[in-house]
Amino acid sequence: MKRWLAAIAAVLLLLVGAVAGYVLYKRDQAKDVRGSSTVEFVETAAPKPQPPPPRAEGIAWPTFKYDPARAGVSPYGHRPPYRAVWGFAARTLVEFPPALAFGQLYFANNDGVLFAIKAKTGKLVWQYRSGRVQASSPTVAGRLVFQTFLYRHHTKARARDGELIAFEADTGVVRWRKPLAPSESSPLLHRGRLYVGDWSGRVYAFDPQTGRELWRFRAGGEVKGGLAASGGRVFVGSYDHHLYALNARTGKQLWRAATQQRLGNRGRFYSTPAIAYGRVYIGATDGKVYSFGAASGRLLWSHRTGSYVYSSPAVWERLVFAGSYDSRFYAFDAATGDVRWVFRSGGKISGSPTVMGGLVYFA
């Protein structure tokens, strides 16, 4: 009996040791990674506020976070104090910011109504009732407004379907439409092509004028955020805990990177990536902000916050800004990931920041 008890005790000790070793191993894998300014950090690729578009084009703010790199730096220099000029009752939640073109604001509410209103007065010009849930920003190019939609109201999960629609900017007339899985991916226009993702994990490239599909790519999980682009690459995060770099012309995968291993579920990407300094910056549901090499996909730094990071980063003057569900707003060093400062907001942060006139704005 003593021998049996000793054997059982030895086995239990081995099991406890194995579990403890596994926990320590996972904790080590989940440690923050500190970056360097000498490794895949391109100073000349700093995000700079570009001059506002020519008035003749009529497009003042074409897309979510202003440009394809999604760095969130405004070309305008407005500064406080501000005062309310008008208000518009959208009736339900307006979660994502508008595009601004031709003197009009284009945005949608959560009930799937897309509005065009006068920028100076807030007067309604046209509206489109999609009958679907909606959670993204539109994109404007030429005289068209592109908007993605989620599933129809009151449908069962298995029957849910989404849509991408191109509207005439002046009238709201539908130019073309494409069926998708539910999509909350703010459309991206880059080098004459329109890119979106959806909950099936598919990423599409379309001809913006006709809606003709040019290519599609399948990620390993749902695509919830928007895409970003720089040069010949487009970047997209997925709920399979991977970030993908694709050839913008062909859709071919160039590399795939992942969130760090940890105890429990690995982090997933809801955040839309931002491209600057030859790197990709993105938040994840494991509470970390990540920096990957745009050319290599190599993990260059990671830094934890106290909760989910749904916020899509903004990048300006070697700082990366992102909010967290821990109610704190962070400024990270763009090269190393070190925290430069923290602002306690008093509420969970899911919105994405914008830098304008030397100030950073978030909600």
Residue, then its C-alpha position, 0 to 999 in steps of 0.5 A: m500500500k505504501r508503494w502504491l501511495a508513493a507512486i500515486a504521489a509521484v504521478l501527481l507531482l509530475l502532473v502538477g509540475a507539467v501543468a505549472g511548466y505549461v502555465l509558465y511557458k504560456r505566460d512567457q510566450a504572452k510577454d510584451v515584445r519591445g521593438s527597435s528603431t533600427v529594425e524595419f522602421v522607415e523614418t521616411a515613411a512617416p504619416k504626414p497630413q497631406p494637403p486637402p483635396p482640390r476644391a474642384e474634386g469636391i471630396a473633403w474626407p473620402t473614407f474611414k480615417y481619411d486615406p488608404a493607409r488609415a493612419g488617421v491624420s487629418p489634412y486640416g488644421h482646425r482647433p478648438p474652441y468649437r460650437a454647435v451649429w446644427g444637429f441631425a436626428a438619425r433616430t438610432l445609434v450612429e457608430f461610425p463616422p461620415a464621409l464628406a464630399f460635394g458639400q454633403l455628409y454621408f453616414a448610416n445609422n445602426d438600423g441600416v438607413l444611409f443618409a446624405i445631409k447638407a454639411k452646412t445646414g444638416k438638411l436631409v438631401w436623400q436617404y436609403r432604407s436598407g432593411r439591414v443592420q449597419a456598422s461601418s463608414p462609407t467611402v466616396a470616389g468619383r460621384l459614387v458612395f460605397q456602403t456595406f451592410l450587415y444582415r437583414h433585421h429579425t433574421k436567423a443567424r443561418a439566413r443572414d446575408g450582407e450587401l455592398i451597394a454603390f449609390e449615386a452621390d447626388t441622388g442616392v440612386v443605386r448604381w450597382r449592388k453585390p451580395l456578401a456575407p454580413s459585412e461591417s468592413s468600411p470599403l477601401l478604395h486604393r489604386g482604382r480598386l474597391y476592397v471589402g471583407d465579410w463575416s465569411g472570411r472572404v476579402y474581395a476586390f471590385d471594379p468601383q464603377t461596375g461592381r465586377e469582381l476582380w478577385r477574392f481571398r479567404a481568410g481563416g475567420e470572420v473579417k470584422g474590420g476594414l482593410a488598409a493599403s500601402g503600395g502594392r499591398v492590402f492588409v486585413g485582420s481576421y477573427d482567426h487571430h491572424l493579420y494578412a498581407l495580400n497582393a493588391r492586384t492579384g489577392k495572393q497572400l504575401w504573408r500571415a502573422a498572428t497574435q501571441q500565444r497565451l493562456g485561454n483564447r488567442g487575441r482576434f483582430y477587430s481593429t482596422p490596421a494603420i500603416a506607417y513607418g514601414r509597419v502595420y499597427i493594429g489592436a486585438t481582443d487580447g488587450k494588446v496593440y501590435s506592430f508588424g513589419a509591412a514587408s515581412g510580417r515579423l512581430l516587431w513589438s506588442h504591448r498590453t493594455g487592460s482589456y480589449v483593443y477594438s480601437s483602430p490606431a492613429v499614427w503621428e510623429r512617432l506615436v501610435f494612439a489607441g483606446s482600450y476597453d480598460s477606459r484608458f487612451y494610450a500613446f505608444d512609441a511607434a518604434t519600440g512600443d513603450v508607453r509615452w503617456v496614458f489618459r484615463s477617459g472614465g469610459k470604455i473606448s471602442g472608437s478610433p482616434t484622429v489627429m488634427g492640428g497637433l491634437v488627438y481626438f477620440a470618444 
